[in-house]
Amino acid sequence: MNQSVLKALKLLDLFSEEKTEITLKEASEMTKMPKPTVYRLLSTLEQAQFLMKTKESEHDSRYSLGLKLMELGHLVSDQLELRKIALPYMEALAQEINEVVHLVIVHQQKATYIEKVESTRALRLFTRVGKSSPLYIGSGPKLLLAYMDEDEQQQILEEADLLKLSDHDPIDESELMEELLEIKEKGYAFSLGEQDLETTGISYPIYDFRGNVIAALAISGLSSHFEGENLLLIKHHAEDTAASISAQLGYKTCVSNTRE
C-alpha cells in the first residue's frame, strides 16, 4: 500500500464543516508528521487542485479544500441521486418483465454498472455493481457511445482494441459506426450474445434536465425470452420506465416513435 497516498488522504481528512481551513503547522501537529513531509504533501495536493492555498506568510501557510474535490463531489452526488431515483422504477420493471435490469453510465471512458436488480430466474448474468466494460460491447455501453459527443466518441474508438469478448475477433469499425447511427435513429440499442453467450440485451436512454443522455437502462436475459410478443412487452415497459426516470430527473419528454 502506498504510504505517501495514505498520508495525503490523512491530511484531507483533517478538514470538516467546523474546520474549513488548516495551516501547515496545524497539519503537522495533528498528524504528527514532520513539517517538511507535510509541506511536500500539501504542495502536491495543491498542484493537483485538491487543495488551494488561501494565505501564505513567512512562517506558515493556510490551505482550504480545492475545486477538484468539489468536482468529484458533484459526480458522486449526481450518481447517488440517479441511483436513488432510478431504483424504485427498476425494481418495478424487473417485477413486471422478470429480467435483469441494469443502470449503466460512462466513467473514465468505460461503461460502468452502478445499479442492478435481479430477476427470479435461475440465470445469473456476470454483472455486478461497479463492473466496467468497453463502450463498444453490449446494448447499454453501445447506447451510451451512440449518444456521446462525436469527438469524444471518435477518441474512444481510436484508443480501443475493438475486439469481441466472445472470441476476441476484431470488430469492424465501419459496421460499428453504422450501428451507432441506427441506435440514435431508433432510440434504443439491441445486442445478441455480446457479453454473455445466449443472452440478449436491450437498452433505452435516460436523460437529465438538460436533455443529455446520462445513463442507459439495460435489460438482459436469455435470448429465448426476447422473442415475439414478449420482446414487444419488454421494449414497451423498458421504454416507459426510462421515460419515467428521465421525467423525474427533470427531462421534458416528447412523444416517442421508437416502438415497433
C-alpha positions as CSV (number, residue, x, y, z in Angstrom):
1,M,0.0,0.0,0.0
2,N,1.4,3.4,-1.0
3,Q,2.2,5.2,2.3
4,S,2.5,8.6,0.6
5,V,-1.0,8.3,-0.7
6,L,-2.3,7.3,2.7
7,K,-0.5,10.3,4.3
8,A,-2.0,12.7,1.8
9,L,-5.5,11.3,2.4
10,K,-4.9,11.7,6.1
11,L,-4.3,15.4,5.5
12,L,-7.5,15.7,3.5
13,D,-9.4,14.0,6.4
14,L,-8.4,16.9,8.7
15,F,-10.9,19.2,7.1
16,S,-14.5,19.3,8.3
17,E,-17.5,21.6,8.4
18,E,-16.1,23.1,11.6
19,K,-12.6,23.4,10.2
20,T,-12.6,24.5,6.6
21,E,-9.0,25.9,6.6
22,I,-5.9,24.5,8.1
23,T,-2.3,25.7,8.4
24,L,0.9,23.9,7.7
25,K,1.8,24.0,11.4
26,E,-1.7,22.6,12.5
27,A,-1.5,19.8,9.9
28,S,1.9,18.8,11.2
29,E,0.8,18.8,14.8
30,M,-2.4,17.0,14.2
31,T,-0.9,14.2,12.1
32,K,2.4,14.1,14.0
33,M,4.3,14.2,10.7
34,P,7.4,16.4,10.2
35,K,6.7,19.8,8.7
36,P,8.9,19.1,5.5
37,T,6.8,16.0,4.8
38,V,3.5,17.8,5.4
39,Y,4.6,20.7,3.2
40,R,5.6,18.4,0.4
41,L,2.3,16.6,0.5
42,L,0.2,19.8,0.8
43,S,2.1,21.2,-2.2
44,T,1.3,18.1,-4.2
45,L,-2.3,18.3,-3.3
46,E,-2.4,21.9,-4.2
47,Q,-0.8,21.3,-7.6
48,A,-3.5,18.6,-8.3
49,Q,-6.2,21.1,-7.2
50,F,-7.3,19.0,-4.3
51,L,-6.3,21.9,-2.0
52,M,-5.8,25.6,-2.6
53,K,-3.5,28.0,-0.6
54,T,-5.6,30.8,0.9
55,K,-2.8,32.6,2.7
56,E,1.0,32.4,3.0
57,S,3.3,34.1,5.4
58,E,7.0,33.9,6.2
59,H,6.3,31.4,9.0
60,D,3.3,29.5,7.9
61,S,0.7,28.7,5.1
62,R,-3.0,28.2,5.2
63,Y,-5.0,25.8,3.0
64,S,-8.6,25.0,2.1
65,L,-10.2,22.3,0.0
66,G,-9.8,22.7,-3.7
67,L,-12.1,22.8,-6.7
68,K,-11.1,19.2,-7.8
69,L,-12.8,17.8,-4.7
70,M,-15.9,19.9,-5.5
71,E,-16.0,18.5,-9.0
72,L,-15.6,14.9,-7.7
73,G,-18.2,15.5,-5.1
74,H,-20.7,16.7,-7.7
75,L,-20.1,13.5,-9.7
76,V,-20.7,11.3,-6.6
77,S,-23.8,13.3,-5.7
78,D,-25.2,13.0,-9.2
79,Q,-24.6,9.3,-9.3
80,L,-26.2,8.8,-5.9
81,E,-29.2,10.9,-6.9
82,L,-29.6,9.0,-10.2
83,R,-29.5,5.6,-8.4
84,K,-31.9,6.8,-5.7
85,I,-34.4,8.0,-8.3
86,A,-34.0,5.1,-10.7
87,L,-34.0,2.1,-8.3
88,P,-37.8,2.0,-7.5
89,Y,-38.6,2.2,-11.2
90,M,-36.0,-0.5,-11.9
91,E,-37.5,-2.8,-9.3
92,A,-41.0,-2.3,-10.7
93,L,-39.7,-3.1,-14.2
94,A,-37.9,-6.2,-13.0
95,Q,-41.0,-7.4,-11.3
96,E,-43.1,-6.8,-14.4
97,I,-40.9,-8.5,-17.0
98,N,-38.8,-10.8,-14.7
99,E,-35.5,-10.0,-16.4
100,V,-32.3,-8.5,-15.0
101,V,-32.3,-4.7,-15.1
102,H,-29.1,-2.5,-15.0
103,L,-28.3,1.1,-14.8
104,V,-25.2,2.0,-16.8
105,I,-23.1,5.2,-17.0
106,V,-19.9,6.4,-18.7
107,H,-17.0,6.6,-16.3
108,Q,-13.4,7.1,-17.4
109,Q,-14.2,6.2,-21.0
110,K,-15.8,2.9,-20.0
111,A,-19.4,1.7,-19.3
112,T,-19.9,1.3,-15.5
113,Y,-22.8,-0.6,-13.9
114,I,-24.0,1.5,-11.0
115,E,-27.2,-0.4,-10.1
116,K,-28.7,-3.8,-10.7
117,V,-32.0,-5.6,-10.0
118,E,-32.0,-9.3,-10.4
119,S,-34.8,-11.5,-11.9
120,T,-36.2,-14.5,-10.2
121,R,-35.0,-16.8,-12.9
122,A,-32.2,-19.3,-12.4
123,L,-29.9,-17.5,-14.9
124,R,-27.3,-15.2,-13.2
125,L,-25.5,-12.8,-15.6
126,F,-21.9,-12.0,-14.9
127,T,-22.5,-8.4,-14.0
128,R,-22.2,-6.6,-10.7
129,V,-22.5,-3.0,-9.4
130,G,-19.1,-1.3,-10.1
131,K,-18.2,-3.5,-13.1
132,S,-16.8,-1.7,-16.1
133,S,-16.8,-2.9,-19.7
134,P,-15.8,-1.4,-23.1
135,L,-18.3,1.0,-24.6
136,Y,-18.5,-0.9,-27.9
137,I,-19.8,-4.2,-26.5
138,G,-23.4,-4.8,-25.2
139,S,-26.6,-2.8,-25.6
140,G,-26.1,-0.4,-22.6
141,P,-22.5,0.5,-23.4
142,K,-23.2,1.0,-27.1
143,L,-26.2,3.1,-26.4
144,L,-24.0,5.4,-24.3
145,L,-21.4,5.5,-27.0
146,A,-24.0,6.3,-29.7
147,Y,-25.3,9.4,-27.8
148,M,-21.8,10.6,-27.0
149,D,-20.2,13.8,-28.5
150,E,-18.7,12.8,-31.9
151,D,-15.2,14.0,-30.9
152,E,-15.2,12.0,-27.7
153,Q,-16.7,9.0,-29.5
154,Q,-14.0,9.0,-32.1
155,Q,-11.3,9.3,-29.5
156,I,-12.6,6.3,-27.6
157,L,-12.8,4.2,-30.8
158,E,-9.2,5.3,-31.8
159,E,-7.8,4.2,-28.5
160,A,-9.8,1.0,-28.2
161,D,-8.7,-2.5,-29.2
162,L,-12.2,-3.2,-30.8
163,L,-12.2,-6.9,-30.1
164,K,-15.2,-9.1,-29.4
165,L,-15.4,-10.6,-25.9
166,S,-16.5,-14.0,-27.1
167,D,-13.7,-14.9,-29.5
168,H,-11.5,-11.8,-29.5
169,D,-12.1,-11.4,-33.2
170,P,-11.7,-7.8,-34.4
171,I,-14.8,-5.6,-34.6
172,D,-15.4,-3.8,-37.9
173,E,-15.3,-0.1,-37.1
174,S,-17.4,0.9,-40.1
175,E,-20.1,-1.6,-39.1
176,L,-20.0,-0.3,-35.5
177,M,-20.4,3.3,-36.7
178,E,-23.4,2.3,-38.7
179,E,-24.9,0.5,-35.7
180,L,-24.3,3.6,-33.5
181,L,-26.2,5.8,-36.0
182,E,-29.0,3.2,-36.1
183,I,-29.2,3.3,-32.3
184,K,-29.8,7.1,-32.3
185,E,-32.4,6.8,-35.1
186,K,-34.3,4.1,-33.3
187,G,-33.8,5.4,-29.8
188,Y,-32.7,2.1,-28.3
189,A,-29.9,-0.4,-28.5
190,F,-30.1,-4.2,-29.0
191,S,-27.4,-6.8,-28.6
192,L,-27.2,-10.6,-29.0
193,G,-24.6,-12.7,-27.2
194,E,-22.1,-9.9,-26.9
195,Q,-21.4,-10.0,-23.2
196,D,-22.8,-13.4,-22.3
197,L,-23.5,-16.2,-24.7
198,E,-27.1,-17.0,-25.5
199,T,-28.2,-13.7,-23.8
200,T,-29.9,-10.7,-25.3
201,G,-29.7,-7.1,-24.1
202,I,-31.9,-4.1,-24.9
203,S,-31.3,-0.6,-23.6
204,Y,-33.0,2.8,-23.6
205,P,-31.6,6.2,-22.8
206,I,-32.1,8.2,-19.6
207,Y,-32.0,12.0,-20.0
208,D,-31.2,14.7,-17.5
209,F,-33.0,18.1,-17.3
210,R,-30.6,19.5,-20.0
211,G,-31.6,16.8,-22.5
212,N,-28.3,15.0,-22.2
213,V,-28.2,11.2,-22.1
214,I,-26.5,10.4,-18.7
215,A,-27.3,6.7,-18.4
216,A,-28.7,3.6,-20.1
217,L,-31.5,1.5,-18.7
218,A,-30.4,-2.0,-19.8
219,I,-32.4,-5.2,-19.7
220,S,-30.7,-8.6,-20.1
221,G,-31.8,-12.2,-20.2
222,L,-31.8,-15.4,-22.1
223,S,-32.3,-14.8,-25.8
224,S,-35.2,-17.2,-25.8
225,H,-37.2,-14.7,-23.7
226,F,-36.6,-11.8,-26.1
227,E,-38.8,-13.0,-28.9
228,G,-42.2,-12.3,-30.4
229,E,-44.8,-10.8,-28.1
230,N,-42.6,-11.0,-25.1
231,L,-39.9,-8.9,-26.8
232,L,-42.5,-6.2,-27.6
233,L,-43.7,-6.3,-24.0
234,I,-40.2,-5.9,-22.7
235,K,-39.5,-3.0,-25.0
236,H,-42.8,-1.3,-24.1
237,H,-42.1,-1.5,-20.3
238,A,-38.4,-0.6,-20.6
239,E,-39.1,2.4,-22.8
240,D,-41.8,3.7,-20.4
241,T,-39.5,3.1,-17.4
242,A,-36.6,5.0,-18.9
243,A,-39.0,7.9,-19.8
244,S,-40.3,7.9,-16.2
245,I,-36.8,8.1,-14.7
246,S,-35.9,10.9,-17.2
247,A,-39.0,12.8,-16.2
248,Q,-38.1,12.5,-12.5
249,L,-34.7,14.0,-13.4
250,G,-36.4,17.0,-15.0
251,Y,-36.3,16.0,-18.6
252,K,-39.2,17.3,-20.7
253,T,-40.4,14.3,-22.6
254,C,-41.9,14.2,-26.1
255,V,-44.0,11.6,-27.9
256,S,-41.8,8.6,-28.6
257,N,-41.6,6.9,-32.0
258,T,-39.3,4.0,-31.1
259,R,-41.9,1.3,-30.6
260,E,-42.4,-1.3,-33.2
